[in-house]
Amino acid sequence: MPFEIRQLSWHKRRRPTEVPRPTQVSIPDFKKSVNHACAVQVTFSDGSELALIGRVIQNPITGRWSVSAMNHQGHVVLVSYIEEDSNL
């Protein structure tokens, strides 16, 4: 399933620092169901890999699906689900 990583920035609230950025994400148990809890594996730009707990959300206006994930250390990742075109 293809996902697009959305960059989150807290620079308005904190002093900007260089932090590793997520580069790859895998969500094997993703389901299009609001508030579905799923496991999210994330690879960061520094090579580290973390397991996060995610929650599936749906935009009520656009209908787009996303997953918001975090862990106990405060790592946060937001990804958008990209619909696959079944006509190809």
TORKOL-4160 file (C-alpha; in steps of 0.2 Angstrom, whole numbers, padded with zeros to 4 digits, m for minus):
88
<pt num="1" X="0000" Y="0000" Z="0000"/>
<pt num="2" X="0007" Y="0017" Z="m0005"/>
<pt num="3" X="0009" Y="0030" Z="0008"/>
<pt num="4" X="0015" Y="0048" Z="0007"/>
<pt num="5" X="0025" Y="0055" Z="0023"/>
<pt num="6" X="0019" Y="0072" Z="0028"/>
<pt num="7" X="0032" Y="0082" Z="0036"/>
<pt num="8" X="0028" Y="0089" Z="0054"/>
<pt num="9" X="0036" Y="0104" Z="0060"/>
<pt num="10" X="0036" Y="0111" Z="0078"/>
<pt num="11" X="0047" Y="0126" Z="0075"/>
<pt num="12" X="0034" Y="0139" Z="0079"/>
<pt num="13" X="0034" Y="0132" Z="0097"/>
<pt num="14" X="0052" Y="0127" Z="0099"/>
<pt num="15" X="0069" Y="0132" Z="0094"/>
<pt num="16" X="0073" Y="0123" Z="0078"/>
<pt num="17" X="0085" Y="0109" Z="0079"/>
<pt num="18" X="0091" Y="0096" Z="0067"/>
<pt num="19" X="0081" Y="0080" Z="0069"/>
<pt num="20" X="0080" Y="0064" Z="0059"/>
<pt num="21" X="0066" Y="0064" Z="0046"/>
<pt num="22" X="0056" Y="0049" Z="0042"/>
<pt num="23" X="0061" Y="0042" Z="0025"/>
<pt num="24" X="0051" Y="0026" Z="0024"/>
<pt num="25" X="0035" Y="0019" Z="0032"/>
<pt num="26" X="0027" Y="0002" Z="0032"/>
<pt num="27" X="0010" Y="m0001" Z="0039"/>
<pt num="28" X="0006" Y="m0020" Z="0036"/>
<pt num="29" X="m0011" Y="m0020" Z="0046"/>
<pt num="30" X="m0018" Y="m0004" Z="0038"/>
<pt num="31" X="m0037" Y="m0005" Z="0037"/>
<pt num="32" X="m0049" Y="0009" Z="0030"/>
<pt num="33" X="m0058" Y="0010" Z="0047"/>
<pt num="34" X="m0059" Y="0026" Z="0057"/>
<pt num="35" X="m0049" Y="0024" Z="0073"/>
<pt num="36" X="m0041" Y="0007" Z="0068"/>
<pt num="37" X="m0026" Y="0005" Z="0079"/>
<pt num="38" X="m0011" Y="m0001" Z="0068"/>
<pt num="39" X="0008" Y="m0005" Z="0070"/>
<pt num="40" X="0019" Y="0007" Z="0060"/>
<pt num="41" X="0037" Y="0004" Z="0056"/>
<pt num="42" X="0047" Y="0019" Z="0052"/>
<pt num="43" X="0065" Y="0022" Z="0045"/>
<pt num="44" X="0073" Y="0038" Z="0048"/>
<pt num="45" X="0086" Y="0048" Z="0038"/>
<pt num="46" X="0099" Y="0043" Z="0051"/>
<pt num="47" X="0096" Y="0025" Z="0048"/>
<pt num="48" X="0087" Y="0021" Z="0064"/>
<pt num="49" X="0071" Y="0011" Z="0063"/>
<pt num="50" X="0057" Y="0013" Z="0076"/>
<pt num="51" X="0040" Y="0004" Z="0079"/>
<pt num="52" X="0026" Y="0017" Z="0082"/>
<pt num="53" X="0008" Y="0014" Z="0087"/>
<pt num="54" X="m0004" Y="0022" Z="0074"/>
<pt num="55" X="m0022" Y="0027" Z="0072"/>
<pt num="56" X="m0031" Y="0028" Z="0056"/>
<pt num="57" X="m0041" Y="0044" Z="0053"/>
<pt num="58" X="m0052" Y="0050" Z="0039"/>
<pt num="59" X="m0054" Y="0068" Z="0034"/>
<pt num="60" X="m0073" Y="0071" Z="0035"/>
<pt num="61" X="m0073" Y="0084" Z="0020"/>
<pt num="62" X="m0061" Y="0076" Z="0008"/>
<pt num="63" X="m0063" Y="0058" Z="0013"/>
<pt num="64" X="m0044" Y="0055" Z="0012"/>
<pt num="65" X="m0037" Y="0042" Z="0024"/>
<pt num="66" X="m0021" Y="0046" Z="0035"/>
<pt num="67" X="m0012" Y="0037" Z="0049"/>
<pt num="68" X="m0006" Y="0047" Z="0064"/>
<pt num="69" X="0008" Y="0037" Z="0074"/>
<pt num="70" X="0018" Y="0040" Z="0089"/>
<pt num="71" X="0028" Y="0031" Z="0102"/>
<pt num="72" X="0033" Y="0034" Z="0120"/>
<pt num="73" X="0048" Y="0044" Z="0116"/>
<pt num="74" X="0038" Y="0057" Z="0107"/>
<pt num="75" X="0042" Y="0052" Z="0089"/>
<pt num="76" X="0027" Y="0057" Z="0078"/>
<pt num="77" X="0024" Y="0053" Z="0060"/>
<pt num="78" X="0009" Y="0057" Z="0049"/>
<pt num="79" X="0006" Y="0048" Z="0033"/>
<pt num="80" X="m0007" Y="0050" Z="0020"/>
<pt num="81" X="m0014" Y="0034" Z="0011"/>
<pt num="82" X="m0013" Y="0036" Z="m0008"/>
<pt num="83" X="m0027" Y="0027" Z="m0017"/>
<pt num="84" X="m0021" Y="0014" Z="m0030"/>
<pt num="85" X="m0029" Y="0016" Z="m0047"/>
<pt num="86" X="m0037" Y="m0001" Z="m0051"/>
<pt num="87" X="m0038" Y="0003" Z="m0069"/>
<pt num="88" X="m0020" Y="0001" Z="m0073"/>
